[in-house]
Amino acid sequence: TFTVGENLGVLTDAVYYLYAENGKQLLSAQHSFANPIVESSGRIFLIYDQGGNRLFVRARDKILFEKEFEYKIISADLSEEGTLSVVTSAKRYASQLHVFDSDYEEEIFTWSASDEYIVSASADEKTKTVAAAALSANEAGEMVTTVHIFTTEAAVELAKKEFRGASVLSLEYDADGDVKLICDTVAATISKDGTVLGS
């Protein structure tokens, strides 16, 4: 289940629905995704096929954006303002990050990591940044999660922070524009300059 404004959404293996507060059905549509995942933000929502290559962003009355990627989708996120972040596999790299603005007219940011596997990403319009969490292994064979923070305006890396012995599970921005990271062994809040505010 998910919320779209004041409406309740329900996602099943074949169909998604929207219901008003009084229980009236507002929307019913099929999606044909093998492994559907939903993310909602305000009055819009994203459904993507994890392990597949298609996604769409829609409001109650219409589809705002749909795309078929060349490579498989690893994860996707819809920010509070509607910016879309999508992590896919790639040909020359383990994975790649794509960020689309809230008008969905252009891809405003792309990043590939040659020696890391990008797992999760999110954008924040207030700070004009995008954060990505990537996995790698150090010389001792220890798993390392690295949070990279970029400015979307100039595609420049502002900061990065490593968490050794930790494997990322999720990443998102909070209302203050700080990054919230959850790993299998630690949870942390990180500012856009890479400072750990709490863990």
MODA-V884902 format. One line per field, one symbol per residue. ss: DSSP state (A for helix, B for strand, O for the rest). phi: phi as a letter, one per 30 degrees, with the letter a starting at -180 (. if undefined). burial: I if it has 16 or more other ideal C-beta (glycine too) atoms within 10 Angstrom, else O. A space follows every 10 residues. Layout:
BEGIN
ss: ???
phi: ???
burial: ???
END
This chain:
BEGIN
ss: OBBBOOBBBB BOOOBBBBBO OOOOBBBBBB OOOOOBBBBB BOOBBBBBBO OOOBBBBBBO OOBBBBBBOO OOBBBBBBOO OOOBBBBBOO OOOOOBBBBB OOOOOOBBBB BBOOOOBBBB BBBBOOOOBB BBBBBBBOOO OOBBBBBBBB BOOOOBBBBB BBBBOOOBBB BBBOOOOOBB BBBOOOBBBB OOOOOBBBO
phi: .acbiccccb ccdbbbbbbd edjddcabbd bhcdbdbcbc aicbbcbbcd jcbbaacbce cadcabacdd bdddaabcdd cjdccbcbda dcbdabcbbc dddhcadcab bbcdbbcdcb aacbddchbb cbcbcabddd iddbccccbc dddbhcddab bcbdibcdca baccdciccc cbcdbabbcb ddcidddaa
burial: OIOIIOIIIO IOOOOIIIIO OOOOOOIOOO IOIOOIIIII IOOIIIIIIO OIOIIIIIIO OOOIIOIOIO OOIIIIIIII OIIIIIIIII OOIIIIIIII IIOOOOOIIO IOIOOIIIII IIIIIOIOII IIIIIOOOOO OOIIIIIIII OIOOOOOIIO IOIOOIOIOO IIIOOOOIII IOIOOIOIOI IIOIOOOOO
END
